[in-house]
């Protein structure tokens, strides 16, 4: 009997939640074969078996929280689990000599001769992770999604040789492709953690209750702390008259519904933001402090913050500048639904060059969003309201639909005047839907 233990979950990952058990009692598995699907931080990854054998007992179930080194299954030896010993003679076979004698001419063919040796564990099935050469107890969980593993198999890449560029060294499809072409993928850099200050004993003042953070919340703590300690942020506030844009949005609603989409203000803002990023390329860039360079991105992928029951997720809409508003609305609805159902893949949450956080559906008059490193800017949108606006031509106040929004930016790259111009560009696009056809 042998215990199958959970491999190392990786740096800064203390535990994970089991979302799927890929084995059952009686299964014969091979070393490196995926046995569990685990949720850690914001994604799901597979845990490979550290050794092979026949599963005699599964120790975990979906929903359990597991840690590195925890026993997840019990394996029987290959000899005791095979059917061959059941039909073996009562008299044990003689020990196998060091140098086997030559087989007589009348011996049975090798394919039909009974074997005194226990049957070997079958090779990993198609879909199994690569088996590392390190001892079984030292094997680590490979932080890669099933789609990435499939791509690695197709390209003949051993994921154990790939250093992921994502959070917690997560391996993406682009990491696999770069490795296959011989390009060195640098390991992600992380800031030194700030020592946690000891908390007072709150129970002295009254009753308290402790609750463990979810994986999403722990990931948010790390990313926000890094952004706050790394980026000197400033927030620019502005307002836009969306009276005409809101009327156009409602007018286009039935046409969009025929295509299975719902045009929201966020979908419109995606298109306007793409036009603004083309007009102001600094906002679609990142700072490389190691080389003192600015990396300007030729693509426009925009992250959209989605409020879910388990925390904030930021899926990415790709090539926003190449899509129409209705197409963006349909795609936005799909990824928002996947975010709420916890079905986003790591690749669907990577690659953003700008982010939009729209809290208009909840309320508020303004807020200061935190820039998602390594991006340099993020737009925050609040709820619009009817306000009196002076019409100089008519000499009277008119009720107008005014939407407040904000722009937080990395002051190392973006100056205040640049941020003000960016906001004015966005406001003018919102105020005149006709401009969307030209600038968008």
Rosetta blueprint (number, residue, H / E / L):
1 X L
2 X E
3 X E
4 X E
5 X E
6 X L
7 X L
8 X E
9 X L
10 X L
11 X L
12 X L
13 X L
14 X L
15 X E
16 X E
17 X E
18 X E
19 X E
20 X E
21 X E
22 X L
23 X L
24 X L
25 X L
26 X L
27 X L
28 X E
29 X E
30 X L
31 X L
32 X L
33 X L
34 X E
35 X E
36 X E
37 X E
38 X E
39 X E
40 X E
41 X L
42 X L
43 X E
44 X E
45 X E
46 X E
47 X E
48 X E
49 X L
50 X L
51 X L
52 X L
53 X E
54 X E
55 X E
56 X E
57 X E
58 X E
59 X L
60 X L
61 X L
62 X L
63 X L
64 X L
65 X E
66 X E
67 X E
68 X L
69 X L
70 X L
71 X E
72 X E
73 X E
74 X E
75 X E
76 X E
77 X L
78 X H
79 X H
80 X H
81 X H
82 X L
83 X L
84 X H
85 X H
86 X H
87 X H
88 X L
89 X L
90 X L
91 X L
92 X L
93 X L
94 X L
95 X L
96 X L
97 X L
98 X L
99 X L
100 X L
101 X L
102 X L
103 X L
104 X L
105 X L
106 X L
107 X L
108 X L
109 X L
110 X L
111 X L
112 X L
113 X L
114 X L
115 X L
116 X L
117 X L
118 X L
119 X L
120 X L
121 X L
122 X L
123 X L
124 X L
125 X L
126 X L
127 X L
128 X L
129 X L
130 X L
131 X L
132 X L
133 X L
134 X L
135 X L
136 X H
137 X H
138 X H
139 X L
140 X E
141 X L
142 X L
143 X L
144 X E
145 X L
146 X H
147 X H
148 X H
149 X H
150 X H
151 X H
152 X H
153 X H
154 X H
155 X H
156 X L
157 X L
158 X L
159 X H
160 X H
161 X H
162 X L
163 X L
164 X L
165 X L
166 X L
167 X H
168 X H
169 X H
170 X L
171 X E
172 X L
173 X H
174 X H
175 X H
176 X H
177 X H
178 X H
179 X H
180 X H
181 X L
182 X L
183 X L
184 X L
185 X L
186 X L
187 X L
188 X L
189 X L
190 X L
191 X L
192 X L
193 X L
194 X L
195 X L
196 X L
197 X L
198 X L
199 X L
200 X L
201 X L
202 X H
203 X H
204 X H
205 X L
206 X L
207 X L
208 X L
209 X L
210 X L
211 X L
212 X L
213 X L
214 X L
215 X H
216 X H
217 X H
218 X H
219 X H
220 X H
221 X H
222 X H
223 X H
224 X H
225 X H
226 X H
227 X H
228 X H
229 X H
230 X H
231 X L
232 X L
233 X E
234 X E
235 X E
236 X E
237 X E
238 X E
239 X E
240 X E
241 X E
242 X L
243 X H
244 X H
245 X H
246 X H
247 X H
248 X H
249 X H
250 X H
251 X H
252 X H
253 X H
254 X H
255 X H
256 X H
257 X H
258 X H
259 X L
260 X L
261 X L
262 X L
263 X L
264 X L
265 X H
266 X H
267 X H
268 X H
269 X H
270 X H
271 X H
272 X H
273 X H
274 X H
275 X H
276 X H
277 X H
278 X H
279 X H
280 X L
281 X H
282 X H
283 X H
284 X H
285 X E
286 X E
287 X E
288 X E
289 X L
290 X L
291 X L
292 X L
293 X E
294 X E
295 X E
296 X E
297 X L
298 X L
299 X L
300 X L
301 X L
302 X E
303 X E
304 X E
305 X E
306 X E
307 X E
308 X E
309 X L
310 X L
311 X E
312 X E
313 X E
314 X E
315 X E
316 X E
317 X E
318 X L
319 X L
320 X H
321 X H
322 X H
323 X L
324 X L
325 X H
326 X H
327 X H
328 X H
329 X H
330 X H
331 X H
332 X H
333 X H
334 X H
335 X H
336 X H
337 X H
338 X H
339 X H
340 X H
341 X L
342 X L
343 X L
344 X L
345 X L
346 X H
347 X H
348 X H
349 X H
350 X L
351 X L
352 X L
353 X L
354 X E
355 X E
356 X E
357 X E
358 X E
359 X L
360 X L
361 X L
362 X L
363 X L
364 X L
365 X L
366 X L
367 X L
368 X L
369 X L
370 X L
371 X L
372 X L
373 X L
374 X L
375 X L
376 X L
377 X E
378 X E
379 X E
380 X E
381 X E
382 X L
383 X L
384 X L
385 X E
386 X E
387 X E
388 X E
389 X E
390 X E
391 X E
392 X L
393 X L
394 X L
395 X L
396 X E
397 X E
398 X E
399 X E
400 X E
401 X E
402 X E
403 X E
404 X E
405 X E
406 X E
407 X E
408 X E
409 X E
410 X E
411 X L
412 X L
413 X L
414 X L
415 X L
416 X H
417 X H
418 X H
419 X H
420 X H
421 X H
422 X H
423 X H
424 X H
425 X H
426 X H
427 X H
428 X H
429 X H
430 X H
431 X H
432 X L
433 X H
434 X H
435 X H
436 X H
437 X H
438 X H
439 X H
440 X L
